[in-house]
């Protein structure tokens, strides 16, 4: 690899504004999927996030800084800044107040080089409460780079393991 980029990703359940569980991971392989789905309504989506819903519904999607403030519409952040993609999701198949969910994320450079792939951030999680699954936050952080790469694309997929209903999407961000 001609450059070094260190990334961190995490997926967090959010319920009533409190973090209840975090999983931080490093690079693993992932698979990409295609869906025949309809886009989410544009008024619910900020920061150029592109969504495809297939069974799961997103009522709101936004990019945030770690302190909870909104990232500007140009999606520019600094090295080491967290980019939190917060999704408000419904449509889960609930069994006794619990849902089985999966989440994958890939980060690529603007040139298409894959920096990080994570197949299933919830691979070891048996289930989550329906309340926790209602707000999912996927985090991407570029912590170091040794080549003047400034543009990144994040692709994500969140799915219900009981029904295979899913939402997938992507967004771009830029380093200062």
Backbone as CSV, one residue per row, in Angstrom:
resi,resn,N_x,N_y,N_z,CA_x,CA_y,CA_z,C_x,C_y,C_z
1,UNK,0.846,-1.166,0.000,0.000,0.000,0.000,0.895,1.234,0.000
2,UNK,0.631,2.187,-0.877,1.473,3.361,-1.035,1.245,4.403,0.042
3,UNK,0.253,4.270,0.832,-0.062,5.223,1.879,-0.612,4.472,3.069
4,UNK,-0.621,5.142,4.192,-1.142,4.517,5.402,-2.315,5.329,5.885
5,UNK,-3.408,4.679,6.081,-4.583,5.310,6.656,-5.040,4.416,7.790
6,UNK,-5.219,4.993,8.937,-5.715,4.240,10.073,-7.129,4.726,10.334
7,UNK,-8.063,3.812,10.394,-9.465,4.154,10.605,-9.996,3.422,11.816
8,UNK,-10.997,3.998,12.409,-11.718,3.319,13.485,-13.189,3.411,13.144
9,UNK,-13.906,2.323,13.337,-15.350,2.384,13.175,-15.991,1.742,14.386
10,UNK,-17.136,2.216,14.670,-17.901,1.646,15.773,-19.365,1.769,15.426
11,UNK,-20.147,0.937,15.995,-21.573,1.018,15.827,-22.174,1.097,17.209
12,UNK,-23.043,2.032,17.391,-23.580,2.298,18.705,-25.092,2.256,18.675
13,UNK,-25.675,1.636,19.678,-27.114,1.732,19.880,-27.352,3.037,20.617
14,UNK,-28.405,3.726,20.248,-28.780,4.926,20.977,-30.237,4.773,21.397
15,UNK,-30.479,4.975,22.666,-31.848,4.949,23.166,-31.985,6.070,24.174
16,UNK,-32.969,6.906,23.992,-33.189,8.039,24.876,-31.930,8.884,25.014
17,UNK,-31.122,8.948,23.981,-29.942,9.787,23.989,-28.760,9.216,24.747
18,UNK,-28.848,8.023,25.284,-27.755,7.445,26.056,-27.118,6.297,25.302
19,UNK,-25.795,6.240,25.321,-25.095,5.128,24.694,-25.229,3.908,25.591
20,UNK,-25.677,2.793,24.987,-25.879,1.608,25.802,-24.941,0.470,25.433
21,UNK,-24.367,0.511,24.234,-23.465,-0.554,23.831,-22.599,-0.054,22.692
22,UNK,-21.317,-0.376,22.695,-20.424,0.026,21.614,-19.562,-1.147,21.222
23,UNK,-19.356,-1.301,19.935,-18.464,-2.322,19.417,-17.446,-1.642,18.531
24,UNK,-16.167,-1.690,18.873,-15.131,-1.079,18.052,-14.342,-2.185,17.379
25,UNK,-14.062,-2.019,16.091,-13.481,-3.091,15.324,-12.341,-2.608,14.455
26,UNK,-11.649,-3.561,13.847,-10.626,-3.263,12.869,-10.987,-3.947,11.567
27,UNK,-10.127,-3.853,10.568,-10.439,-4.306,9.217,-10.727,-5.803,9.135
28,UNK,-11.834,-6.115,8.490,-12.170,-7.482,8.119,-12.831,-7.427,6.754
29,UNK,-13.082,-8.571,6.152,-13.707,-8.583,4.836,-15.209,-8.394,4.947
30,UNK,-15.803,-7.828,3.909,-17.243,-7.635,3.864,-17.760,-7.987,2.485
31,UNK,-19.059,-8.152,2.385,-19.669,-8.377,1.089,-20.614,-7.224,0.800
32,UNK,-20.704,-6.851,-0.461,-21.633,-5.804,-0.861,-22.887,-6.461,-1.404
33,UNK,-24.020,-5.812,-1.177,-25.267,-6.361,-1.674,-25.989,-5.315,-2.501
34,UNK,-26.773,-5.763,-3.436,-27.612,-4.904,-4.254,-29.042,-5.093,-3.783
35,UNK,-29.829,-4.018,-3.787,-31.226,-4.156,-3.427,-32.087,-3.496,-4.493
36,UNK,-33.281,-3.983,-4.619,-34.265,-3.325,-5.458,-35.212,-2.650,-4.493
37,UNK,-34.933,-1.401,-4.206,-35.659,-0.728,-3.156,-35.962,0.707,-3.553
38,UNK,-36.679,1.377,-2.677,-37.030,2.764,-2.938,-36.233,3.678,-2.024
39,UNK,-35.842,4.859,-2.522,-35.083,5.783,-1.681,-35.944,6.357,-0.562
40,UNK,-35.287,6.762,0.531,-35.986,7.418,1.629,-36.395,8.825,1.186
41,UNK,-37.455,9.381,1.759,-37.849,10.741,1.402,-36.716,11.727,1.681
42,UNK,-36.458,12.627,0.743,-35.322,13.548,0.826,-35.389,14.463,2.045
43,UNK,-36.571,14.833,2.503,-36.668,15.765,3.624,-36.192,15.166,4.948
44,UNK,-35.990,13.869,5.011,-35.548,13.232,6.245,-34.038,13.008,6.271
45,UNK,-33.357,13.356,5.193,-31.951,13.021,5.041,-31.116,14.287,4.919
46,UNK,-30.008,14.345,5.662,-29.101,15.494,5.621,-27.746,15.070,5.083
47,UNK,-26.887,16.019,4.810,-25.475,15.811,4.470,-25.249,14.950,3.230
48,UNK,-26.189,14.912,2.316,-25.996,14.147,1.092,-25.993,12.641,1.293
49,UNK,-26.517,12.180,2.407,-26.616,10.739,2.643,-27.608,10.161,1.641
50,UNK,-27.208,9.102,0.968,-28.073,8.420,0.012,-28.525,7.115,0.658
51,UNK,-29.824,6.882,0.684,-30.382,5.693,1.333,-31.210,4.873,0.361
52,UNK,-31.191,3.554,0.561,-32.087,2.637,-0.125,-32.738,1.778,0.951
53,UNK,-34.060,1.853,1.017,-34.799,1.075,2.008,-35.378,-0.165,1.347
54,UNK,-35.307,-1.265,2.062,-35.895,-2.513,1.596,-36.465,-3.233,2.816
55,UNK,-37.611,-2.781,3.276,-38.254,-3.384,4.442,-38.064,-2.582,5.715
56,UNK,-36.858,-2.075,5.970,-36.634,-1.177,7.101,-36.884,0.250,6.627
57,UNK,-37.376,1.109,7.516,-37.698,2.493,7.183,-36.829,3.440,8.006
58,UNK,-36.281,4.444,7.353,-35.474,5.465,8.016,-36.304,6.739,8.096
59,UNK,-36.559,7.225,9.302,-37.314,8.464,9.459,-36.394,9.679,9.455
60,UNK,-35.103,9.469,9.752,-34.150,10.578,9.753,-32.742,10.005,9.643
61,UNK,-31.871,10.708,8.894,-30.461,10.339,8.778,-29.649,11.624,8.757
62,UNK,-28.601,11.678,9.580,-27.804,12.898,9.698,-26.378,12.540,10.091
63,UNK,-25.419,13.381,9.690,-24.028,13.230,10.114,-23.771,14.180,11.270
64,UNK,-23.123,13.658,12.319,-22.866,14.427,13.535,-21.404,14.325,13.944
65,UNK,-20.937,15.347,14.680,-19.650,15.289,15.366,-19.841,14.487,16.662
66,UNK,-18.751,14.121,17.312,-18.814,13.355,18.559,-19.596,14.074,19.653
67,UNK,-19.589,15.421,19.635,-20.315,16.174,20.661,-21.810,16.295,20.358
68,UNK,-22.258,15.705,19.259,-23.670,15.727,18.902,-24.063,16.873,17.987
69,UNK,-23.150,17.782,17.699,-23.472,18.880,16.786,-23.442,18.379,15.345
70,UNK,-24.247,19.005,14.503,-24.355,18.582,13.108,-23.079,18.928,12.342
71,UNK,-22.665,18.025,11.474,-21.563,18.297,10.553,-22.117,19.193,9.459
72,UNK,-21.334,20.177,9.027,-21.797,21.104,8.000,-22.154,20.351,6.725
73,UNK,-22.977,20.976,5.894,-23.462,20.323,4.674,-22.359,19.957,3.699
74,UNK,-21.157,20.580,3.820,-20.061,20.205,2.921,-19.303,18.974,3.417
75,UNK,-19.692,18.448,4.593,-19.140,17.209,5.157,-17.623,17.257,5.329
76,UNK,-17.087,18.397,5.711,-15.648,18.552,5.935,-15.341,18.388,7.410
77,UNK,-14.365,17.521,7.717,-13.934,17.260,9.089,-12.414,17.214,9.120
78,UNK,-11.850,17.198,10.312,-10.403,17.105,10.468,-9.955,15.674,10.709
79,UNK,-8.657,15.440,10.560,-8.091,14.135,10.892,-8.331,13.898,12.380
80,UNK,-8.815,12.720,12.720,-9.116,12.381,14.108,-10.529,12.718,14.534
81,UNK,-11.268,13.476,13.722,-12.654,13.804,14.062,-13.557,12.605,13.765
82,UNK,-14.469,12.331,14.673,-15.456,11.286,14.449,-16.528,11.785,13.485
83,UNK,-16.930,10.946,12.553,-18.075,11.206,11.688,-19.126,10.177,12.086
84,UNK,-20.185,10.643,12.739,-21.242,9.766,13.213,-22.426,9.845,12.267
85,UNK,-22.790,8.748,11.662,-23.973,8.685,10.816,-25.092,8.103,11.662
86,UNK,-26.031,8.957,12.057,-27.118,8.533,12.943,-28.373,8.269,12.110
87,UNK,-28.924,7.068,12.271,-30.099,6.634,11.529,-31.216,6.271,12.502
88,UNK,-32.399,6.814,12.276,-33.585,6.492,13.063,-34.384,5.477,12.244
89,UNK,-34.420,4.218,12.720,-34.891,3.102,11.912,-36.087,2.411,12.564
90,UNK,-37.069,2.054,11.739,-38.211,1.244,12.192,-38.433,0.119,11.184
91,UNK,-39.313,-0.809,11.544,-39.642,-1.917,10.659,-38.994,-3.232,11.060
92,UNK,-38.362,-3.260,12.238,-37.711,-4.478,12.723,-38.743,-5.544,13.054
93,UNK,-38.391,-6.810,12.890,-39.234,-7.908,13.351,-38.891,-8.133,14.828
94,UNK,-39.860,-7.866,15.644,-39.673,-7.935,17.092,-40.131,-9.290,17.617
95,UNK,-39.301,-9.894,18.469,-39.652,-11.131,19.151,-39.362,-10.941,20.629
96,UNK,-40.418,-10.866,21.448,-40.290,-10.640,22.889,-39.517,-9.363,23.204
97,UNK,-39.777,-8.312,22.425,-39.134,-7.022,22.661,-37.699,-6.930,22.150
98,UNK,-37.233,-7.952,21.449,-35.849,-8.009,20.968,-35.825,-8.129,19.451
99,UNK,-34.739,-7.680,18.844,-34.530,-7.816,17.407,-33.127,-8.352,17.163
100,UNK,-32.965,-9.011,16.034,-31.659,-9.520,15.621,-31.210,-8.664,14.447
101,UNK,-30.097,-7.947,14.629,-29.675,-7.034,13.587,-28.227,-7.237,13.210
102,UNK,-27.919,-6.780,12.016,-26.553,-6.811,11.511,-26.220,-5.453,10.931
103,UNK,-24.938,-5.143,10.857,-24.493,-3.877,10.275,-23.113,-4.075,9.665
104,UNK,-22.934,-3.524,8.481,-21.659,-3.595,7.777,-21.277,-2.184,7.338
105,UNK,-19.976,-1.944,7.217,-19.504,-0.638,6.772,-18.203,-0.801,5.994
106,UNK,-18.078,-0.038,4.922,-16.863,0.010,4.120,-16.474,1.472,3.943
107,UNK,-15.193,1.771,4.111,-14.685,3.120,3.862,-13.714,3.035,2.701
108,UNK,-13.918,3.887,1.702,-13.063,3.924,0.518,-12.519,5.334,0.341
109,UNK,-11.369,5.427,-0.318,-10.861,6.741,-0.713,-11.686,7.212,-1.903
110,UNK,-11.572,8.485,-2.230,-12.245,9.014,-3.405,-11.804,8.332,-4.683
111,UNK,-10.612,7.702,-4.670,-10.099,6.969,-5.828,-10.605,5.533,-5.879
112,UNK,-11.382,5.099,-4.878,-11.934,3.752,-4.867,-11.109,2.724,-4.120
113,UNK,-9.979,3.132,-3.509,-9.186,2.188,-2.715,-9.909,1.919,-1.398
114,UNK,-10.077,0.655,-1.049,-10.761,0.293,0.194,-9.798,0.474,1.355
115,UNK,-10.222,1.269,2.311,-9.436,1.564,3.501,-9.824,0.626,4.630
116,UNK,-11.115,0.337,4.744,-11.599,-0.492,5.841,-12.888,-1.175,5.421
117,UNK,-13.021,-2.440,5.780,-14.253,-3.192,5.555,-14.618,-3.925,6.836
118,UNK,-15.877,-3.885,7.193,-16.362,-4.629,8.342,-17.641,-5.338,7.928
119,UNK,-17.614,-6.660,7.958,-18.725,-7.471,7.464,-19.957,-7.407,8.359
120,UNK,-19.790,-7.581,9.659,-20.937,-7.541,10.569,-20.469,-7.078,11.943
121,UNK,-20.757,-5.833,12.238,-20.371,-5.266,13.530,-21.106,-5.932,14.692
122,UNK,-22.230,-6.592,14.419,-23.011,-7.251,15.460,-22.921,-8.768,15.369
123,UNK,-21.848,-9.257,14.832,-21.677,-10.694,14.641,-21.839,-11.481,15.940
124,UNK,-21.342,-10.953,17.048,-21.402,-11.669,18.316,-22.597,-11.279,19.183
125,UNK,-23.406,-10.332,18.722,-24.572,-9.891,19.484,-25.765,-10.780,19.150
126,UNK,-26.349,-11.404,20.169,-27.495,-12.271,19.931,-28.727,-11.471,19.549
127,UNK,-29.021,-10.397,20.298,-30.176,-9.555,19.987,-30.036,-8.230,20.724
128,UNK,-30.900,-7.280,20.356,-30.939,-5.962,20.989,-32.389,-5.616,21.271
129,UNK,-32.602,-4.694,22.198,-33.975,-4.273,22.466,-34.507,-3.493,21.271
130,UNK,-35.799,-3.509,21.092,-36.427,-2.782,19.996,-36.149,-1.283,20.131
131,UNK,-36.064,-0.779,21.363,-35.767,0.635,21.586,-34.351,0.979,21.124
132,UNK,-33.392,0.124,21.472,-32.010,0.368,21.065,-31.846,0.307,19.551
133,UNK,-32.550,-0.597,18.901,-32.440,-0.740,17.451,-33.079,0.424,16.706
134,UNK,-33.855,1.243,17.400,-34.530,2.375,16.768,-33.604,3.504,16.359
135,UNK,-32.452,3.615,17.017,-31.479,4.652,16.671,-30.110,3.997,16.595
136,UNK,-29.580,3.905,15.383,-28.280,3.280,15.153,-27.315,4.369,14.695
137,UNK,-26.118,4.365,15.273,-25.077,5.313,14.885,-23.858,4.532,14.434
138,UNK,-23.419,4.798,13.209,-22.226,4.170,12.658,-21.144,5.244,12.618
139,UNK,-19.958,4.940,13.176,-18.892,5.934,13.298,-17.718,5.610,12.389
140,UNK,-17.195,6.628,11.731,-15.966,6.503,10.939,-15.013,7.599,11.383
141,UNK,-13.739,7.247,11.555,-12.723,8.207,11.963,-11.435,7.917,11.199
142,UNK,-10.894,8.910,10.536,-9.586,8.792,9.912,-8.598,9.351,10.933
143,UNK,-7.717,8.507,11.434,-6.817,8.936,12.499,-5.425,9.304,12.006
144,UNK,-5.030,8.819,10.832,-3.697,9.112,10.323,-3.661,8.827,8.834
145,UNK,-2.925,9.648,8.083,-2.690,9.320,6.696,-1.336,9.852,6.266
146,UNK,-0.720,9.136,5.342,0.603,9.504,4.875,0.610,9.749,3.376
147,UNK,-0.498,10.154,2.861,-0.636,10.551,1.470,-1.738,11.594,1.461
148,UNK,-1.677,12.513,0.579,-2.636,13.624,0.614,-4.008,13.220,0.074
149,UNK,-4.617,12.281,0.756,-5.975,11.851,0.419,-6.924,12.685,1.271
150,UNK,-7.905,13.265,0.647,-8.817,14.132,1.386,-10.281,13.732,1.245
151,UNK,-10.597,12.870,0.283,-11.996,12.510,0.036,-12.230,11.033,0.322
152,UNK,-13.331,10.750,1.016,-13.683,9.392,1.403,-15.160,9.129,1.147
153,UNK,-15.484,7.871,0.883,-16.858,7.423,0.696,-17.108,6.319,1.723
154,UNK,-18.194,6.441,2.458,-18.591,5.415,3.422,-19.857,4.748,2.899
155,UNK,-19.814,3.439,2.769,-20.978,2.634,2.395,-21.373,1.813,3.619
156,UNK,-22.665,1.743,3.896,-23.121,0.975,5.050,-24.375,0.197,4.686
157,UNK,-24.603,-0.827,5.474,-25.805,-1.660,5.333,-26.211,-2.111,6.727
158,UNK,-27.475,-1.945,7.068,-28.022,-2.394,8.348,-29.212,-3.284,8.015
159,UNK,-29.266,-4.472,8.618,-30.325,-5.407,8.247,-30.880,-6.134,9.454
160,UNK,-32.089,-6.659,9.256,-32.784,-7.473,10.244,-32.469,-8.928,9.907
161,UNK,-31.775,-9.605,10.799,-31.358,-10.989,10.537,-32.533,-11.960,10.534
162,UNK,-33.674,-11.562,11.097,-34.852,-12.435,11.107,-35.604,-12.391,9.786
163,UNK,-35.546,-11.257,9.083,-36.354,-11.105,7.868,-35.528,-10.724,6.640
164,UNK,-34.313,-10.328,6.822,-33.448,-9.799,5.765,-33.913,-8.441,5.250
165,UNK,-34.867,-7.790,5.920,-35.199,-6.401,5.610,-33.946,-5.589,5.887
166,UNK,-33.740,-4.521,5.109,-32.503,-3.777,5.275,-32.636,-2.335,4.827
167,UNK,-31.658,-1.560,5.208,-31.439,-0.229,4.660,-29.952,-0.152,4.343
168,UNK,-29.637,0.367,3.181,-28.237,0.563,2.817,-28.070,2.009,2.385
169,UNK,-26.842,2.453,2.391,-26.623,3.833,2.012,-25.164,4.181,1.906
170,UNK,-24.934,5.451,1.613,-23.567,5.946,1.507,-23.551,7.451,1.740
171,UNK,-22.370,7.939,2.045,-22.143,9.382,2.141,-20.664,9.635,1.898
172,UNK,-20.356,10.849,1.533,-18.978,11.293,1.327,-18.576,12.201,2.476
173,UNK,-17.290,12.198,2.813,-16.770,13.240,3.688,-15.377,13.617,3.223
174,UNK,-14.953,14.799,3.640,-13.690,15.383,3.171,-12.874,15.822,4.373
175,UNK,-11.554,15.681,4.283,-10.673,16.156,5.332,-10.208,17.574,5.024
176,UNK,-10.075,18.361,6.085,-9.593,19.745,5.945,-8.181,19.746,5.441
